[in-house]
Amino acid sequence: MKKNYIIAIDQSTSATKAILFDAACRVVNRINIDHKQYYPKAGWVEHDAEEIYTNAVEAVRRLMAETPIEGEAEFSLAITNQRETVVVWSAVTGKPIAHAVVWQCQRGAEICRSLKEAGYEPTFMAKSGLMIDPYFSASGVKWLLDNTEGARAAAEAGELRLGTMDAWLIWKLTGGAVHATDYTNASRTLLFNIHTLDWDDELLALFEVPRSMLPEAKPCDASYGRTTIEGLFPEGIEIAGVLGDSHGALAGQMCFEAGMGKATYGTGSSVMVNIGTEAVAAPKGLVTSVGFAAQGKVFYAFEGNIHCTGATLRWLADQLQLIGSPAETEALATSVESTNGVYLVPAFAGLGAPWWNSEAKAMIAGMTLGTTKAHVVRAALEAIPYQIKDLVDLMTGQAGVALKELRVDGGPTKNRFLMQFQADMLNATINRSDIEEASAMGAVVMNGLARGIWASLDEVAALRTSDNRIEPKMAAEERETLYAGWVEAVKMVNR
């Protein structure tokens, strides 16, 4: 009997990985190849889409060359990718008309500002679930069509194609035979109606993007054609399982039920909560996207991002030099019984949801002559769960669902004090994941569903090996008192 292996291409902002998974969703091997970042003007960020494709092919070649495979094997390909970054290319030559516009790029800011001032933001929020912002793909496309010689005429003549990185890779891998994307990537463009699950003519017209440029949008667990990967597999292998990286992490963490969420702890924190099969309007400053689409159902998600979580701990080390490294924070935090009334509000880049004040500055409040380094460090750690609670309460309250469990990943999750305080603040179970490559894992899950390796989401969920649960222990009265103190500290900043 042939062994089943799934190759996942994880195309991120800084690099492209090729990761080999076996049928039990275990990582067998991985290869990583960086690509160049281009900064042609202040606030502009570009990638060379052809370099990224070449790197993807090379990563898979090296992966196969460096991984011993015993016996007969069957391979397929799954894709997860940096979201919002967009490529425009010629359907005639297959060449991009310019570098890809990266999600960080601000060149579309004026286009977005004009649409906002004209009063169109409610239209976009209602249809796409997104706020008008250059972070999303559409303004980058319009800018390229308006500022690349001959592009607008070629687009109107039906000669140009556009897509996020998944669509570009699928087009190239299939030799131009398939122009397709999945619902999650489509839902991050500002051009896709998350209710009808199709490109929206009104939104296309507002950004002056011809429909002929757009890929077919499909569920995550669909087939996306076959590829030889530039001759590496002469008989061809199936491409199946495609979704954006944050959505991949949601699926890879097996957050298949409404009320299940994932938080990635890094420099900042990305929080995404599955809100079920109804696309509820997001609270102000958050967005509604397709979380994932599988087994004939579409699950929606609220998403929000926190600027400073791990970055706050680095600030304590690098700027204040209170600690040598973030690894020291747990011992210091547990050396005192509480912060003794100290709160650190890390508004280093303003306040996000639910406060929304870009002018706010960071502050340490509540210090006395008895305040020690340990109190300040503990306050910095506690600020992370407080901020996560701000977002999760906003999301679950709006969606009318209770948080069942928050599945967490990232380096700071090793901090036991931090995770316990997070469980206490949310009054919910924290499930600390040991899943490697969570985004790629989500693509592998969708690949297996598409190809019948697993028959249901329940069967996939049973594969989850991590069960590192942290349960809340704090009394309700103490939680409410501590959180009320946080809210008061934020109000001091938010004047």
N, C-alpha and C positions, 0 to 999 in steps of 0.2 A: 504493500500500500504506500502511495506517495505521501511524503510529509508535506504539510502545508506551511508555507512561509509568506509573510506579508512584508513588503518593502514600503516603508513610509518615508516620503520626502517631506521634511519639515523646513519650509522656506521662511526664515525669519528676517528681521530687519537688518541684522548684522552678518548672517551666515546662512548656509544651506546645509542641512544634515540629511544623510541617508541612514535610516535605522532599520535593522532587520529584526522582525518579531516572529516568534513561532506561534503555533496555533493556540497555545495557552496564554498568549499575550505577554510573553517574557521577552525582554530585549536580549538578542543574541550578539549583536555587534552594532557599532555606529561609526560613521565618518562625518567630519565637520569641515567645511571649506568656507572661509570668510570671503566677502566681496567688498569692493571699494565703495566708500560713501563720497558723494559729490556735493559740494556746497558752493554753487556758482555765484550766489549773491547772499547777502545777509537774510536769514530766515528761509532760504530755499534748501531743499534736500532732494537729491536725485539718486537713482540706481540705474546701472546699465542692465537692462532686462536680458540682453543676449549673454552677458557675463554670468548672470544668475542661472540661465538655462544651461550654459556650458558647465557650470559648477555642479548643477543638479545631476547631469549625466555623469560627470567625472566622479562625483561622490558615490553614485550607485555602482559604477565600474570598480572603484576601489573597494567598496563594501563587499562585492561579490568575489573579488580577487583575494581579499584578505580573510574571508570567512570560509573555513572548511565545511562543506555540506556532504554528509554521508548518505548514501543510498539515493533513491529517486525522490525528486522534490518538485512541487508545484509552487509557482510564484505568482503574486499579483502586486499591484501598486496602489497605495493610498497617498493622499496629499493633504497637508495642512499648511497654512501660510500666514504671513504677515497680512493683516487686514488693511483695507482702504488704499494701499499703494496701488497705483493704476498705470497700465501700459496702453498706449495707442499704437497700432501697427497697420501696415498695408496688407490687405487681403490678397494683393497681387504678388508682392515680393516676399511677404512674410517678415519684413524688417520693421522694427519700431521706427516711428517718425521722429522720435526724440527719446531722451532718457525717461525712465519711469518717474512719475511724481509720487514721492514718498508721503506717507500719512503725516509726517512731521512738518511737511513743507507748507509755508504760509503764502505762496504766490496767489492763491485763490481768495485771499482775505477780502479784497475790494469787491470781488464778484459776490461773495457772501454778504458783505455789508449792504450792497445795493438791494439785494433781495429782501433782507431783513427790513431795511428802511421802507421798502415798498409794501411791507405788511404780509409777506408770504410765509413767515415762520409757522403760524398755526396750520397752514396747509401742509407743510412738510412734516410737522409733528404728527398730524392726524393720519397722514398716509404712510410715511416712511418710518415713523417712530423716532426720528432723529431731529436734533436741532440743526439749523443751518450753520455750518462751520467748515473751514478748509481742511479740517481733520479728515472729513469724509471725501469720497472720490470725485464727486461731480464737478466741483469747481476746478480741479486739476485738469479734467478732460476739457472743459470749456476753455480754459486758458490755453491749452495746447492747440485746440482747433482755431482759436483766434490769433495766436501768435507764432504759428509754424507755417512757413510759406507753402501755399497750396493745400493745406490741410482741410480747411473748411470746404473747399470745392470738391476735394476727394471724398470727404465724408458725405456730402450731399449726393454724390454720384454713387454711393454705396461701396466705395473702394477701401474704406477703413474699418477696422475692428477695434474694440476696446475690451479690457478685462482687468480684474484684479489678478494677482500673481498666479492663483490657481488656474484661471482661464488661459493665461499666457502659456503656462507649462503644459496644460492639456492640449492646446492648439499645436505647440511645437512637438510634443511627444507623439501626437497622432498624425504628424505631417500635414496639419491644416484640415484634417477630416472632421474634427469635432471642435465646435466653438461652444463651450458650456461652462457654467459656474454652478455653485450650489446656493441654496436659499440664504445661508448664513452670510456668505461673502456678499451676495447681492443686497442683503439688508443693510450693508454698511456703505452704500454708494450715494444715498440721497435720491436715487432714481427708481427705487423698487417699492412697490406697494405691499406692505407686509400683511395686508388683509386679503388681497386678491392673489398674492403670490405671483405677481407679474410686474414687468416694467410699466410704469405709469406714464401715460401720454402727457398729462398736464405737467408733471415734474420734468419730463424730458424736454418739453417745450420751454419751460422756464430756464433751463440750462442750455437750451439750443443744441441738444444732442440727438442726432437722427437715430431712430429705432434700429435701423439696419446695422449699426455698429455693435449692437449688444449681443451677448451670448445667451443661449438658452439657459434658463434657471431651472435647477432640478433639486430633488431632495438629497440629503447628505448620503443616504444609503442607496444611491443609484449607480448604474454603470456609466462610465464616461469614455467608452471606446477601448481600443487595444493599442499597444505600443511595443515596439522592439527595443526601445531605449537606445536608439542609434545603432541597431544591429547586435546589441548585447544579448537579446533573446530573439533569435531568428524566427521562431514560430509565433512570437508575440505573446504578451501577457495582458490581462485585463486591468484597466484602471477603474477602481471602485472605492468609494469612501472619500469624500472631500468635505472639508469645512475649515473656517477661519480658526486661528490658533486659540483665542480665548474660548471659543465655542468647543474646540477640540478638548480643552482642559475641562470644561463642564461635563462633556460626555466621557472623557477619560477618567474623571473622578466618579463616574457612574451616578451623576445627579439626574436621574431619570424621572423623578417625581416632583410635582409642584411643592414648593417649600424647601427643597434641597438647594443649597448654594455652595459656591466655592470661593475661596479667597486665596489669592496668591500674595505672599508676603515677600517683598523685595525692597528696592529703593523706595518705591511707593507700593500701593496695594490695589489690585484689581478685584472687585467684588461683583459676582454675577449670581443671580438667584432665579431658578426655574419658577415661573409664575403660572405654568400650565398651558392649556391649549387655546386660551383666549388672549388676544393682543391688547392688554389693558394699557391705557395711556400712562406714561411714566411721570413720576413727580418732577417738578421743575429742576432742570440741571442734570437729570438722569435720562437715559434713553431706553427705548424698548427695541429689541432686535429679535430675530429668529434665533432661539437658543440652539436648536438642532431640529432636523426633520428626519424621521425614521419610522418604519413600520406603518406607513400610511398616515402618520400623525405629525403635526407641527407643534413643537413646544417653544413657547416664547420665554424671554428672559429680560429682566431689568439689569442694567449694568451701570456701575459707577466706579470712579477711580479716585484714590486718595494720593495726593502728591508726596507727602512726607511721612513715611513710617520707618523703614530701615534707615532712611536718610537722616532722620533725627538722631539715631544712635551714632551714626558716623560723625555728625556734627558735635556730639558730646566728646568724641574721641579726637577728631582732627582740629576743631576750632577751640573748644573749651579745655580740651585735654584733661577732662575729669576721669577718663578711662583710657586704657591702652588700646582696647578694641571692643567691639560690641559683645564679644564672647564673655566679657567680664560682668555684664549687666545683671545676669541672673543672681550671682552670688551677692552682689551689692544690694539688689532689690530685696532679697530675702533676709538681709542682715538687719532690717528694720521692720516693725510690725505694720507700718502704713507709711504714707507720704507725709503724715502729720499735717494734712491740710494743704499741701503743695500741689499745684496743677501746672503742667507745661502744655501750652497750646501751640502746636508747631505750625503756625500760619506763615511759614517761610515763603510760600508762594501764594499768599492770600488764603481765604477760607473757601472751601468747596461746599458740597451738599452737606446739610440742608441750609447752610448759612449764607453762602453766596456773597462774599465781599472780597473782591480782588485786591482791595487797598489795605486789608487787615495785615497787621504785623504780628510776629510770634511774641509770646510772652510767658514768663514764669510768674505765677501768682501764688500768694499765700505764704511767702517765706517769713521766717522770724529769725532771731539770733540763734535759735536752736536748730535751724535747718542745716543738714549735713549734705555732703556729696551723695550719700546713699539715698536720701529723700529725693533729691533732684533726679537721680538716675531712675529711681522707681517711678517717679512722675512721668518721665519720658517714655518708659515702657508702657505704663498704664494709658498714655495718650493714644497708643495704637488701638487697643480694644475699644476705647471710647469712640474713636473715629469710625471703626468698623460698625459699632452699634448704631451710630448716627445713620449710616447708610442702610443697614439691614432693617432697622425700624421703619425707615422711610419706604423701603421697597415692599416689605411685607404688609405694612399698613395700607399702602395704595392698592396692592393686589388682593388684599383680603385673605391672605394665607399666613399661616403660622410657620416660623422657621423650624423645620424638622431636624435639620443637622447641617452644620457648616463643615465642609471638607476643605482642608487647608494644605498648602504646600509652600515651599520656599525655605531658605536657610533659617530665618528667625523662628520657624515652628519648632526648632530643637530646644528653644527656651521654654522650660516647663512652667516657670512662673507666668510668662506671657500667655501661654495657651490656657492655663487654669483661669487667669483673670479674664481672658476672652470668653470662656465658657460661662463664667460667673456673670459677666456683663450682659451676655445675650440670653442667659438662662436657657441655654440649649447645648446639646452635645457637640463637641468639636471632635472631628475625626481626622487625625493627623495621617497624611498619606505617605506611603513609601513608594508610590508609583513613580517610576522613572519616565521621563519624557511624556508628561500628561497630555500635551496637545497632540503629539503623534499617536498616543494611545487612543484618543478619541477617533482619529481617522481610521485606525486599525479596527476599532469597534464597528464603525460604519461600513468598512470593507467587508468584514465578516458577515454582517447582516445582509449586505447586498448580494453576497455570493452563497448565502445559505449555510455558512459554517455554524451560525447560531440562529435559532428560530425566533427568538424574542429578546426584548430588553431584560426581562427577568433572568433569562439564561446567561446573558452577558454579565449582569450584576453579580451573579454567583461566582464569577471569576475573580472578583475583587479579593485580594489576599490581605490587604491592610485592614486592621480593625483596632487601631490605636486610639481608643476613645477617651476623651476627657469630659467628665460629667460636671455640671455646675454644683457647687457646694455652698455658695454664699446665700445667706438669708435675704429674703426679698427686701426687708427694711434697710439693710446695709447697702444693698445694690442701689436702691432708689436714692439713698442719701448721697452715696459717692457720685452717682451720675448727675444728681441735681447740682453738686458742686462743680462738676465739669461744665454743665450748661451755664452756670453763673460765670465761670472763668472765661468761657467763649464770649459771653455777652460783654465782658470787659474789653475784649479784643475787637468785637464787632460793633463798635460805637460809630 
